[in-house]
Amino acid sequence: MGEEHDTPARILRALRFRPKGMTITEVAKQIRATRNSVSRHLEILRIAGKVDVRSVGNAKLYSLAQRVPISAFLCFTKNLILILDSSQRIVQANDQCLKLLCRTKDDLVGLTLAEAALPVVSAPEAIAVIEGLEREQVVTDLRYRSEGRDLFFQMQAIPTTFDDGQTGCTLVLEDITERRRYVRNMEFLARTAMELVDMPAEADIYRYIADTIAGLVPNPRCIVESYDEVRREFICRAVLSERVREELKAIVGREVVGMVFPFQEFVFTAPFFESPSTLRSLREVRFRPHFDEEHHSFYDSCMRQFSPEACDEILRRFHIGKQYTIGLVWQDQLFGMVALYLSPDEVLEDSHAIESFLRQASIAIARRQTEERLRRSEQRFREVIDSSPYAAALIDPAGTTVFINRQFVETFGYTLEDIPTASVWFEKAFPDDHARREAIAARNAAMEQACRGTPRSRTFSVRCRSGEEKAILVRPVELCDGTRYITCDDVTEERLKYRMLLEEIVDLQKQLASPPR
């Protein structure tokens, strides 16, 4: 009887030195026991999870199970673990699970999931997964809403065999909320980056900023302001939500959008002492009376543009206790300000996504302003050329005529539609092939000299649209981007006067050369 009791231990010792496995006959011969006894004990050890069995042809090979008991790592994993029996009654729960649920082990053990009414795992979709569990583990994502926040868990339901041979399952729950939030934020930033790039110039970017933030912040109370660098003042551009805007108008007695707030007087001085570099990051300001230890007031935050009574009513009406501000800053240049208002107990989530989005928006505003300055500069340049007393044309490196001034049209009669390219202009201005080739060769030589910094003027006989021939002094200049700036001076009258003067000189010379009578 003693030998029968010792048989499981002897079997395990025999298998320890044969990692590739042994048949029942080999084990029986090794420990000197009957084959029936060894077969019975091996089956018990398999059910207990201490040995594994695999088929090789008609034979079954038994080997030691390379398993770690669940109890050995329940306390060392950060995941939540629940062990259920075949009736879905709770058998075990690790400390992390008990801590999150704020329950004790005695409160849970013996209860079914439905009776325990636990978050996440007691939900109908989780119970359906557990009830449908067979031999293979099942992995599913579960969503749970708690205190206004969406939490996400990945649940693994693993079939489990206990020491007594009974079956059940082990639930392993991993909190993937941060992972899901990270993926969502990356998708959000990628989408908004494309929207900012494709946004037309006439779109209201400040309103877009406010509407986009509303998708990240529940119960949004938000103000977006632009900054006038010359006047050093803020201008309110957008208020969220529309209900907040209407109620603000009723409280302060005027429309808030379009209001001007003095920047220099308050933001750069006490109590804030801000600068573009300090406004780059999201800052939290808490207000009295919700936070008695704070010295900042909502009255100061509004730059004292509303009365103290109106400020108190705004705090009460919208239940405001905190303000998060961040400047629309890029490369130490301030373009505006965004202010988010929260209740005393609200938490601003996704702050990094908000900061990253507003940095993208700042770059977009900077790009807009740069494009606007370039547009104004180009407009001024064209106005200067258009008001020039000389005929002038701009021809891009590809030979396309991009601009001709009014004097050009008056001098030659050709419009931009008549001479879209330099080649068309040469065909119209020099209808004679020989004259055209000479003009093109002279043009190329003049451009080479212009590249060396010694532009040379030359006079050509040019045919106008009316058919009239005019003497034109041409001065070519090549700009830094390869664009050719050509001025044309009509010297027909000067040429005619010069010719008449030459004729008079010739006549005078003839008279002087004739002998006196």
Secondary structure, 3 states (H helix, E strand, C coil): CHHHHHHHHHHHHHHHCCCCCECHHHHHHHHCCCHHHHHHHHHHHHHCCCEEEEEECCEEEEEECCCCCHHHCCCCCCCEEEEEECCCEEEEECHHHHHHHCCCHHHHCCCEHHHHCCCCCCCHHHHHHHHCCCCCCEEEEEEEEECCEEEEEEEEEEEEECCCCCEEEEEEEEECHHHHHHHHHHHHHHHHHHHHHHCCCCCCHHHHHHHHHHCCCCCCCEEEEEEECCCCEEEEEEEECHHHHHHHHHHHCCCCCCCEEECCCCCCCCCCCCCCCHHHCCEEEECCCCCCCCCCCHHHHCCCCCCHHHHHHHHHHCCCCEEEEEEEEECCEEEEEEEEEECCCCCCCCHHHHHHHHHHHHHHHHHHHHHHHHHHHHHHHHHHHHCCCCEEEEECCCCEEEEECHHHHHHHCCCCCCCCEHHHHHHHHCCCHHHHHHHHHHHHHHHHHHHCCCCCCEEEEEECCCCCEEEEEEEEEECCCCCEEEEEEECHHHHHHHHHHHHHHHHHHHHHHCCCC
